[in-house]
Amino acid sequence: MSVTYHRIKKDIQEMAGTDVLNKQMESVENELRKTRMEIRELKREVAGLSKKLASLGPGGTKVKTPQLIDVIEDVASRREQPVKVVELRELLIKDSRVKSKAENFYSVIVTAMNNSPNFEKLGSGVYKYIGTKE
């Protein structure tokens, strides 16, 4: 009879110890979940900061991109005159200074050239760069 009693007592102690371990495991798993969530949030913040830093130049100043008309004038001044807008568009798309999400980039270029006093319209889609008027 005593063997059975001791055996039952030992089994109960083992089960009670297992419960304590299970509770400890659950708390560790909860802490792990919280830590993973915090890491995800920190990764999002780092990504946001990376985007902001990418737009900054040396010394922490914001990099200023040139205006489109300035780039158009620069490219047109080096081309044989008169300049066709279609050819100019292809050159500007390849130029690293120009970043445009416009669906009709041709129209954007034509509008910029029409509004500039430095271009003279010769025909449909054909312009002549006349330089800066002083």
C-alpha positions as CSV (number, residue, x, y, z in Angstrom):
1,M,0.0,0.0,0.0
2,S,2.8,2.4,0.8
3,V,4.4,1.9,-2.7
4,T,1.1,3.0,-4.3
5,Y,0.8,6.0,-2.1
6,H,4.4,7.2,-2.8
7,R,4.0,6.5,-6.4
8,I,0.8,8.6,-6.6
9,K,2.5,11.4,-4.6
10,K,5.4,11.4,-7.0
11,D,3.1,11.5,-10.0
12,I,1.2,14.5,-8.6
13,Q,4.5,16.4,-7.9
14,E,5.6,15.7,-11.5
15,M,2.3,17.0,-12.9
16,A,2.4,20.1,-10.7
17,G,6.0,20.8,-11.8
18,T,4.9,20.4,-15.4
19,D,2.2,22.9,-14.9
20,V,4.7,25.4,-13.6
21,L,7.0,24.8,-16.6
22,N,4.0,25.2,-19.0
23,K,3.1,28.5,-17.4
24,Q,6.7,29.6,-17.7
25,M,6.8,28.5,-21.4
26,E,3.6,30.5,-22.1
27,S,5.0,33.6,-20.6
28,V,8.2,33.3,-22.6
29,E,6.2,32.7,-25.8
30,N,4.1,35.8,-25.0
31,E,7.3,37.9,-24.5
32,L,8.6,36.5,-27.8
33,R,5.5,37.6,-29.6
34,K,5.7,41.1,-28.1
35,T,9.3,41.3,-29.1
36,R,8.6,40.2,-32.7
37,M,5.9,42.9,-32.9
38,E,8.2,45.5,-31.6
39,I,10.8,44.5,-34.2
40,R,8.3,44.8,-37.0
41,E,7.4,48.3,-35.8
42,L,11.0,49.2,-35.6
43,K,11.6,47.9,-39.1
44,R,8.8,50.1,-40.4
45,E,10.3,53.1,-38.7
46,V,13.7,52.4,-40.1
47,A,12.3,52.0,-43.6
48,G,10.6,55.4,-43.2
49,L,13.8,57.0,-42.0
50,S,15.7,55.4,-44.9
51,K,13.4,57.0,-47.4
52,K,13.9,60.4,-45.7
53,L,17.6,60.0,-45.6
54,A,17.7,59.0,-49.3
55,S,16.2,62.4,-50.2
56,L,18.9,64.2,-48.2
57,G,22.3,65.0,-49.7
58,P,25.6,65.5,-48.0
59,G,25.5,67.5,-44.8
60,G,21.8,66.6,-44.2
61,T,20.5,69.1,-46.7
62,K,17.7,68.2,-49.1
63,V,18.9,67.5,-52.6
64,K,17.3,69.9,-55.0
65,T,16.5,68.4,-58.4
66,P,16.6,70.8,-61.4
67,Q,13.4,72.0,-62.9
68,L,12.4,70.2,-66.1
69,I,12.7,73.3,-68.3
70,D,16.3,73.8,-67.1
71,V,17.1,70.2,-68.2
72,I,15.2,70.7,-71.5
73,E,17.2,73.9,-72.2
74,D,20.5,72.2,-71.4
75,V,19.7,69.2,-73.7
76,A,18.3,71.4,-76.5
77,S,21.3,73.8,-76.4
78,R,23.6,70.8,-77.2
79,R,21.5,69.5,-80.0
80,E,21.3,70.4,-83.6
81,Q,18.6,73.0,-84.2
82,P,15.6,72.8,-84.7
83,V,14.7,70.2,-82.0
84,K,11.9,67.7,-82.4
85,V,10.0,67.1,-79.2
86,V,9.8,63.3,-79.9
87,E,13.6,63.1,-80.0
88,L,13.9,65.4,-77.0
89,R,11.5,63.2,-75.1
90,E,13.7,60.1,-75.7
91,L,16.8,61.9,-74.5
92,L,15.0,63.2,-71.4
93,I,13.7,59.8,-70.4
94,K,17.3,58.5,-70.4
95,D,18.6,61.5,-68.5
96,S,19.1,60.8,-64.8
97,R,18.1,64.4,-63.8
98,V,14.5,63.9,-65.0
99,K,12.0,61.9,-63.0
100,S,8.5,62.0,-64.3
101,K,5.4,59.9,-63.6
102,A,3.4,61.7,-66.2
103,E,1.4,59.4,-68.5
104,N,1.9,61.8,-71.4
105,F,5.4,63.1,-71.0
106,Y,5.3,64.6,-74.5
107,S,2.6,67.0,-73.4
108,V,4.6,68.0,-70.3
109,I,7.6,68.8,-72.5
110,V,5.5,70.8,-75.0
111,T,3.8,72.8,-72.3
112,A,7.2,73.6,-70.6
113,M,8.6,74.7,-74.0
114,N,5.6,76.8,-74.9
115,N,5.8,78.6,-71.5
116,S,9.5,79.3,-71.8
117,P,10.6,82.5,-73.6
118,N,13.8,80.6,-74.7
119,F,12.0,78.4,-77.3
120,E,10.4,79.4,-80.6
121,K,7.8,77.1,-82.1
122,L,8.6,76.4,-85.8
123,G,5.9,73.8,-86.4
124,S,4.0,70.9,-84.9
125,G,6.4,69.3,-82.5
126,V,9.4,71.3,-83.7
127,Y,11.1,74.0,-81.6
128,K,14.2,76.1,-81.9
129,Y,16.2,77.0,-78.8
130,I,17.0,80.7,-79.0
131,G,18.8,81.0,-75.7
132,T,18.1,83.2,-72.8
133,K,16.5,86.6,-73.6
134,E,18.0,89.4,-71.6
